[in-house]
Amino acid sequence: DGVNMSETTATIRTRKFLTNRLLCRRQMVVDVVHPGRATVAKTEIREKLARMYKTTSDVVFCFGFRTQFGGGKTTGFALVYDSLDFAKKFEPKHRLARHGLYEKKRLASKQRKERKNRQKKVRGTAKAKVGAGKKRKEKQTEKSARYCEGQGWS
């Protein structure tokens, strides 16, 4: 029964604790001791850290965990934000995406390539205008509307 207990428990300790007032967060190195058990899930670490620092787990961001050779101990990094708004403001997009707080909009690869090749043809700040890609369509629809009026259609 004692062996089973050691498999389920994981001890979490924090080191190098720092209150970062500029980024409205507390940051720390996290040591997880988990003898006889596989690497602990980040969700579990988030929940335990949230309990330790008396917050909700949605403002806790854990990353960079590496298990020591032979297992039993894992070290990583954690950030505990003062609020979810600050987390959304300061956290990089890829870490927000892991929590489901950010969705990256992606065009089809064909569209991306076409835009890239259109951008090659212009220099400087005009590249951003090409990237928008809306202006060309408006002109085309305007021309076609004028053409239709001339023919007496629509």
Accessible surface in RSA format (square Angstrom, percent):
REM  Atomic radii and reference values for relative SASA: ProtOr
REM  Chains: A
REM  Algorithm: Lee & Richards
REM  Probe-radius: 1.40
REM  Slices: 20
REM RES _ NUM      All-atoms   Total-Side   Main-Chain    Non-polar    All polar
REM                ABS   REL    ABS   REL    ABS   REL    ABS   REL    ABS   REL
RES ASP A   1   161.25 113.0 112.68 112.2  48.58 114.9  41.99  98.8 119.27 118.9
RES GLY A   2    56.89  70.2   0.00   N/A  56.89  70.2  41.03 112.6  15.86  35.5
RES VAL A   3   112.42  74.0 108.18  97.9   4.25  10.2 111.54  96.9   0.88   2.4
RES ASN A   4    89.66  61.8  86.57  83.7   3.10   7.5  19.42  46.7  70.25  67.9
RES MET A   5   122.00  63.2 118.61  78.5   3.39   8.1  94.61  80.4  27.39  36.3
RES SER A   6    47.41  40.1  42.48  56.7   4.93  11.3  35.00  74.5  12.41  17.4
RES GLU A   7    79.88  45.9  77.08  58.3   2.80   6.7  15.54  30.1  64.34  52.5
RES THR A   8    84.23  59.9  68.42  69.4  15.81  37.7  67.08  90.1  17.14  25.9
RES THR A   9    62.98  44.8  59.12  59.9   3.86   9.2  45.89  61.6  17.10  25.8
RES ALA A  10     9.42   8.7   0.18   0.3   9.25  21.0   1.32   1.9   8.10  21.5
RES THR A  11    68.45  48.7  63.61  64.5   4.84  11.5  38.13  51.2  30.32  45.8
RES ILE A  12    20.80  11.8   2.98   2.2  17.82  43.0   2.98   2.1  17.82  48.4
RES ARG A  13   138.59  58.2 135.91  69.3   2.68   6.4  51.42  70.3  87.17  52.8
RES THR A  14    39.12  27.8  13.09  13.3  26.03  62.0   0.00   0.0  39.12  59.1
RES ARG A  15   106.95  44.9  99.35  50.6   7.61  18.1  57.88  79.1  49.07  29.7
RES LYS A  16   158.00  77.1 125.04  76.7  32.96  78.5  86.92  78.2  71.08  75.7
RES PHE A  17    91.65  45.9  64.94  40.2  26.71  69.5  64.94  39.4  26.71  76.4
RES LEU A  18    96.63  53.8  93.95  67.2   2.68   6.7  96.63  67.9   0.00   0.0
RES THR A  19    69.76  49.6  48.55  49.2  21.22  50.6  33.63  45.2  36.13  54.6
RES ASN A  20    28.88  19.9  24.90  24.1   3.98   9.6   5.58  13.4  23.30  22.5
RES ARG A  21   199.95  84.0 178.58  91.0  21.37  50.9  70.02  95.7 129.93  78.7
RES LEU A  22   161.75  90.1 143.19 102.4  18.56  46.7 146.45 102.9  15.30  41.2
RES LEU A  23    55.35  30.8  55.35  39.6   0.00   0.0  55.35  38.9   0.00   0.0
RES CYS A  24    23.45  17.7  21.15  23.6   2.30   5.4   2.30   5.8  21.15  22.8
RES ARG A  25    36.45  15.3  34.27  17.5   2.18   5.2   0.33   0.5  36.12  21.9
RES ARG A  26    54.14  22.7  54.14  27.6   0.00   0.0  16.92  23.1  37.22  22.6
RES GLN A  27    28.18  15.8  28.08  20.5   0.10   0.2   2.03   4.3  26.15  19.8
RES MET A  28     0.31   0.2   0.00   0.0   0.31   0.7   0.31   0.3   0.00   0.0
RES VAL A  29    21.54  14.2  21.54  19.5   0.00   0.0  21.54  18.7   0.00   0.0
RES VAL A  30     0.00   0.0   0.00   0.0   0.00   0.0   0.00   0.0   0.00   0.0
RES ASP A  31     9.47   6.6   9.47   9.4   0.00   0.0   2.44   5.7   7.02   7.0
RES VAL A  32     0.12   0.1   0.12   0.1   0.00   0.0   0.12   0.1   0.00   0.0
RES VAL A  33    43.48  28.6  43.18  39.1   0.31   0.7  43.18  37.5   0.31   0.8
RES HIS A  34     1.35   0.7   1.35   0.9   0.00   0.0   1.35   1.4   0.00   0.0
RES PRO A  35    69.81  50.9  67.30  61.3   2.51   9.1  69.59  57.5   0.22   1.4
RES GLY A  36    67.48  83.2   0.00   N/A  67.48  83.2  42.25 115.9  25.23  56.5
RES ARG A  37    66.07  27.7  45.63  23.3  20.44  48.7  22.41  30.6  43.67  26.5
RES ALA A  38    83.76  77.0  63.69  98.3  20.07  45.6  76.04 107.1   7.72  20.4
RES THR A  39    74.83  53.2  52.15  52.9  22.68  54.1  35.34  47.5  39.50  59.7
RES VAL A  40     7.80   5.1   0.75   0.7   7.05  17.0   1.31   1.1   6.48  17.6
RES ALA A  41    55.85  51.3  43.22  66.7  12.63  28.7  53.19  74.9   2.66   7.0
RES LYS A  42    88.35  43.1  82.08  50.4   6.28  14.9  57.35  51.6  31.01  33.0
RES THR A  43    82.01  58.3  80.52  81.6   1.49   3.5  64.32  86.4  17.69  26.7
RES GLU A  44    47.07  27.0  45.43  34.4   1.65   3.9  24.22  46.9  22.85  18.7
RES ILE A  45     2.12   1.2   2.12   1.6   0.00   0.0   2.12   1.5   0.00   0.0
RES ARG A  46    44.28  18.6  44.28  22.6   0.00   0.0   6.56   9.0  37.72  22.9
RES GLU A  47    88.69  50.9  85.32  64.5   3.37   8.0  22.73  44.0  65.96  53.9
RES LYS A  48    51.47  25.1  50.33  30.9   1.14   2.7  35.57  32.0  15.90  16.9
RES LEU A  49     0.00   0.0   0.00   0.0   0.00   0.0   0.00   0.0   0.00   0.0
RES ALA A  50     5.74   5.3   5.64   8.7   0.10   0.2   5.64   7.9   0.10   0.3
RES ARG A  51   168.04  70.6 149.88  76.4  18.16  43.2  77.45 105.9  90.59  54.9
RES MET A  52    85.01  44.0  58.76  38.9  26.25  62.5  61.85  52.6  23.16  30.7
RES TYR A  53    39.88  18.6  30.98  17.6   8.90  23.2  29.23  22.0  10.65  13.1
RES LYS A  54   185.72  90.6 152.03  93.3  33.69  80.2 118.88 107.0  66.84  71.2
RES THR A  55    44.99  32.0  19.08  19.3  25.91  61.8  30.18  40.5  14.81  22.4
RES THR A  56    91.19  64.9  84.70  85.9   6.49  15.5  80.40 108.0  10.79  16.3
RES SER A  57    36.97  31.2  32.54  43.4   4.43  10.2   4.26   9.1  32.71  45.8
RES ASP A  58    55.94  39.2  55.16  54.9   0.78   1.8  29.40  69.2  26.54  26.5
RES VAL A  59     9.38   6.2   9.38   8.5   0.00   0.0   9.38   8.1   0.00   0.0
RES VAL A  60     0.00   0.0   0.00   0.0   0.00   0.0   0.00   0.0   0.00   0.0
RES PHE A  61     1.77   0.9   1.61   1.0   0.15   0.4   1.77   1.1   0.00   0.0
RES CYS A  62     9.11   6.9   0.17   0.2   8.94  21.0   0.17   0.4   8.94   9.6
RES PHE A  63    41.63  20.8  41.63  25.8   0.01   0.0  41.63  25.2   0.00   0.0
RES GLY A  64    53.70  66.2   0.00   N/A  53.70  66.2  33.22  91.2  20.48  45.9
RES PHE A  65    29.81  14.9  13.30   8.2  16.51  43.0  13.46   8.2  16.36  46.8
RES ARG A  66   186.02  78.1 182.32  92.9   3.71   8.8  75.28 102.9 110.74  67.1
RES THR A  67    58.53  41.6  29.69  30.1  28.85  68.7  24.61  33.1  33.92  51.3
RES GLN A  68    92.54  51.7  83.66  61.1   8.88  21.2  32.59  69.4  59.95  45.5
RES PHE A  69   215.28 107.7 179.81 111.4  35.47  92.3 187.29 113.5  27.99  80.1
RES GLY A  70    76.19  94.0   0.00   N/A  76.19  94.0  37.42 102.7  38.77  86.8
RES GLY A  71    38.61  47.6   0.00   N/A  38.61  47.6  18.44  50.6  20.17  45.2
RES GLY A  72    20.28  25.0   0.00   N/A  20.28  25.0  14.16  38.9   6.12  13.7
RES LYS A  73    74.47  36.3  74.47  45.7   0.00   0.0  29.58  26.6  44.89  47.8
RES THR A  74     1.58   1.1   1.58   1.6   0.00   0.0   1.58   2.1   0.00   0.0
RES THR A  75    36.49  26.0  33.70  34.2   2.79   6.6  29.87  40.1   6.62  10.0
RES GLY A  76     6.85   8.4   0.00   N/A   6.85   8.4   5.34  14.7   1.51   3.4
RES PHE A  77    65.86  33.0  65.86  40.8   0.00   0.0  65.86  39.9   0.00   0.0
RES ALA A  78     0.00   0.0   0.00   0.0   0.00   0.0   0.00   0.0   0.00   0.0
RES LEU A  79     2.22   1.2   2.22   1.6   0.00   0.0   2.22   1.6   0.00   0.0
RES VAL A  80     0.00   0.0   0.00   0.0   0.00   0.0   0.00   0.0   0.00   0.0
RES TYR A  81     0.05   0.0   0.00   0.0   0.05   0.1   0.00   0.0   0.05   0.1
RES ASP A  82    90.64  63.5  58.77  58.5  31.87  75.4  22.76  53.6  67.88  67.7
RES SER A  83    41.27  34.9  36.95  49.3   4.33  10.0  38.46  81.9   2.81   3.9
RES LEU A  84    52.90  29.5  48.86  35.0   4.04  10.2  48.86  34.3   4.04  10.9
RES ASP A  85   109.91  77.0 102.77 102.3   7.14  16.9  29.56  69.6  80.35  80.1
RES PHE A  86    73.41  36.7  73.37  45.4   0.04   0.1  73.41  44.5   0.00   0.0
RES ALA A  87     0.00   0.0   0.00   0.0   0.00   0.0   0.00   0.0   0.00   0.0
RES LYS A  88    95.48  46.6  83.79  51.4  11.69  27.8  38.00  34.2  57.48  61.2
RES LYS A  89   148.34  72.4 113.58  69.7  34.76  82.8  74.95  67.5  73.38  78.2
RES PHE A  90    61.83  30.9  36.38  22.5  25.45  66.2  39.72  24.1  22.10  63.3
RES GLU A  91     5.22   3.0   0.29   0.2   4.93  11.7   0.00   0.0   5.22   4.3
RES PRO A  92    50.08  36.5  38.88  35.4  11.20  40.7  50.08  41.3   0.00   0.0
RES LYS A  93   112.29  54.8 108.87  66.8   3.42   8.1  65.71  59.1  46.58  49.6
RES HIS A  94   104.65  57.2  93.68  65.1  10.97  28.1  73.71  76.0  30.95  36.0
RES ARG A  95    34.05  14.3  33.74  17.2   0.31   0.7   3.12   4.3  30.93  18.7
RES LEU A  96     5.81   3.2   5.81   4.2   0.00   0.0   5.81   4.1   0.00   0.0
RES ALA A  97    49.45  45.5  32.77  50.6  16.68  37.9  33.17  46.7  16.28  43.1
RES ARG A  98   143.03  60.1 102.25  52.1  40.77  97.1  52.52  71.8  90.51  54.9
RES HIS A  99    44.76  24.5  14.86  10.3  29.90  76.5  13.93  14.4  30.83  35.9
RES GLY A 100    64.65  79.7   0.00   N/A  64.65  79.7  32.02  87.9  32.63  73.1
RES LEU A 101    55.85  31.1  28.54  20.4  27.30  68.6  34.34  24.1  21.51  57.9
RES TYR A 102    77.63  36.2  66.48  37.8  11.15  29.0  42.40  31.9  35.23  43.4
RES GLU A 103   161.91  93.0 139.45 105.5  22.46  53.5  61.37 118.7 100.54  82.1
RES LYS A 104   138.83  67.7 120.50  73.9  18.33  43.6  73.60  66.2  65.23  69.5
RES LYS A 105   192.62  94.0 169.73 104.1  22.89  54.5 124.71 112.3  67.91  72.3
RES ARG A 106   157.37  66.1 119.52  60.9  37.85  90.1  43.13  58.9 114.24  69.2
RES LEU A 107    77.44  43.1  67.92  48.6   9.52  23.9  71.34  50.1   6.10  16.4
RES ALA A 108    61.67  56.7  45.27  69.9  16.40  37.3  57.08  80.4   4.59  12.2
RES SER A 109    56.94  48.1  51.43  68.6   5.51  12.7  20.87  44.4  36.08  50.5
RES LYS A 110   142.49  69.5 140.22  86.0   2.27   5.4  85.56  77.0  56.93  60.6
RES GLN A 111    91.63  51.2  87.83  64.2   3.80   9.0  27.19  57.9  64.44  48.9
RES ARG A 112    94.26  39.6  88.06  44.9   6.19  14.7  47.10  64.4  47.15  28.6
RES LYS A 113   120.84  59.0 119.87  73.6   0.97   2.3  74.53  67.1  46.31  49.3
RES GLU A 114    80.05  46.0  76.80  58.1   3.25   7.7  32.52  62.9  47.53  38.8
RES ARG A 115    82.42  34.6  82.42  42.0   0.00   0.0  11.13  15.2  71.29  43.2
RES LYS A 116   103.98  50.7 102.22  62.7   1.75   4.2  69.19  62.3  34.79  37.1
RES ASN A 117    59.11  40.8  57.75  55.8   1.36   3.3  20.00  48.1  39.11  37.8
RES ARG A 118    65.02  27.3  62.54  31.9   2.48   5.9  24.30  33.2  40.72  24.7
RES GLN A 119    48.69  27.2  48.69  35.6   0.00   0.0   4.82  10.3  43.87  33.3
RES LYS A 120   140.42  68.5 110.36  67.7  30.06  71.6  72.90  65.6  67.52  71.9
RES LYS A 121   167.12  81.5 129.77  79.6  37.35  88.9 101.18  91.1  65.94  70.2
RES VAL A 122    44.69  29.4  39.37  35.6   5.32  12.8  43.87  38.1   0.82   2.2
RES ARG A 123   220.78  92.7 204.09 104.0  16.69  39.7  79.55 108.7 141.23  85.6
RES GLY A 124    56.88  70.1   0.00   N/A  56.88  70.1  43.10 118.3  13.78  30.9
RES THR A 125   119.47  85.0 107.16 108.6  12.31  29.3  88.41 118.8  31.06  47.0
RES ALA A 126    33.16  30.5  32.53  50.2   0.63   1.4  32.58  45.9   0.58   1.5
RES LYS A 127    79.13  38.6  79.13  48.6   0.00   0.0  63.64  57.3  15.49  16.5
RES ALA A 128    77.01  70.8  57.52  88.8  19.49  44.3  67.21  94.6   9.80  26.0
RES LYS A 129   123.65  60.3 115.63  70.9   8.02  19.1  78.05  70.3  45.60  48.6
RES VAL A 130    26.10  17.2  20.61  18.7   5.49  13.2  25.90  22.5   0.20   0.5
RES GLY A 131    10.24  12.6   0.00   N/A  10.24  12.6   7.95  21.8   2.29   5.1
RES ALA A 132    60.77  55.9  34.41  53.1  26.36  60.0  47.06  66.3  13.72  36.3
RES GLY A 133    18.81  23.2   0.00   N/A  18.81  23.2   9.65  26.5   9.16  20.5
RES LYS A 134   140.80  68.7 140.21  86.0   0.58   1.4  92.10  82.9  48.70  51.9
RES LYS A 135   124.88  60.9 123.42  75.7   1.46   3.5  91.83  82.7  33.05  35.2
RES ARG A 136   136.09  57.1 132.98  67.8   3.11   7.4  58.36  79.8  77.73  47.1
RES LYS A 137   137.79  67.2 137.31  84.3   0.48   1.2  81.95  73.8  55.85  59.5
RES GLU A 138   111.82  64.2 108.15  81.8   3.67   8.7  40.35  78.1  71.47  58.4
RES LYS A 139   137.01  66.8 135.68  83.3   1.33   3.2  80.97  72.9  56.05  59.7
RES GLN A 140   113.61  63.5 107.99  78.9   5.62  13.4  39.02  83.1  74.59  56.6
RES THR A 141    87.32  62.1  83.30  84.5   4.01   9.6  72.56  97.5  14.76  22.3
RES GLU A 142   103.14  59.2  97.14  73.5   6.00  14.3  35.80  69.2  67.34  55.0
RES LYS A 143   138.36  67.5 133.93  82.2   4.43  10.5  78.04  70.2  60.31  64.2
RES SER A 144    59.39  50.2  53.93  72.0   5.46  12.6  45.32  96.5  14.06  19.7
RES ALA A 145    50.52  46.4  42.78  66.0   7.74  17.6  49.72  70.0   0.80   2.1
RES ARG A 146   141.39  59.4 133.51  68.1   7.88  18.8  64.63  88.3  76.76  46.5
RES TYR A 147   129.31  60.4 120.40  68.5   8.91  23.2  92.33  69.4  36.97  45.6
RES CYS A 148    33.53  25.4  33.53  37.4   0.00   0.0   3.23   8.2  30.30  32.7
RES GLU A 149   128.00  73.5 107.20  81.1  20.80  49.5  45.02  87.1  82.98  67.7
RES GLY A 150    69.48  85.7   0.00   N/A  69.48  85.7  37.45 102.8  32.03  71.7
RES GLN A 151    96.13  53.8  66.87  48.9  29.26  69.7   4.96  10.6  91.17  69.1
RES GLY A 152    64.43  79.5   0.00   N/A  64.43  79.5  32.18  88.3  32.25  72.2
RES TRP A 153   141.83  56.9 128.62  62.3  13.21  31.0 110.94  59.2  30.89  50.1
RES SER A 154   149.06 126.0  59.55  79.5  89.51 206.2  81.03 172.6  68.03  95.3
END  Absolute sums over single chains surface
CHAIN  1 A    11472.6       9445.0       2027.6       6467.9       5004.8
END  Absolute sums over all chains
TOTAL         11472.6       9445.0       2027.6       6467.9       5004.8
